[in-house]
């Protein structure tokens, strides 16, 4: 997840896995895989840097496995 800012100043959190591409013309638009576009204050390079950092952090997270549940029997 990355923190971005809309043009009106409101911050929001975006799942970086949903980003299809980012373009700067001159405002920065983030286009999602759904086709939705979001206009943000951050420069294109900042959005890319945040997304790359997110992916790096995600790759470093340990994977967790659920242990099988154990039934407790009382006699």
Number of C-alpha atoms within 10 A of each C-alpha: 16 15 14 20 15 13 14 9 10 10 13 12 10 14 12 18 13 14 18 14 13 18 15 14 7 8 14 20 21 21 17 18 12 9 11 11 16 15 18 22 18 18 16 20 13 12 22 16 12 17 20 14 14 16 14 11 10 11 10 8 8 7 6 6 6 5 6 6 6 6 6 6 5 4 3
